[in-house]
Amino acid sequence: WSIFWINITGALALGVLLEALAHRGPDAGRRRVLRLLLGTGVLGGFTTYSTFAVESVERLGGGQWLVGAAYALVSVVFGILTAVAGLRLGRTVFSRLLGEAA
């Protein structure tokens, strides 16, 4: 469960980060460097895709097909939904901070 929640937290943080950077302008120059440094570097290091992949394969290879497939599917789907939630949260927060309509 710890790997699952770390990855979900990272997806939420990445969504908020991307929305914050998008509110500041196009993905160029310093914003691109920040996206790569914080998004790919820091959050990529925080999340644990390789551990998730190994855990899924171990379950699938260990005869736990249903558990392995469910773990992989739920992790990916919930991660995507959480990233979308992070984008929406970021949009709401940064729009209010900047006095824009969300």
Number of C-alpha atoms within 10 A of each C-alpha: 7 7 15 20 13 14 24 21 18 23 26 22 22 25 22 24 19 21 20 20 18 17 13 10 9 11 14 10 8 11 17 14 12 17 20 14 13 17 21 14 12 14 19 17 12 14 20 15 15 9 12 17 12 11 16 21 16 14 17 16 11 10 10 14 15 11 13 20 15 13 17 20 13 13 18 15 11 16 20 16 15 21 22 17 17 23 23 17 18 25 22 16 16 21 15 12 9 9 9 10 9 11
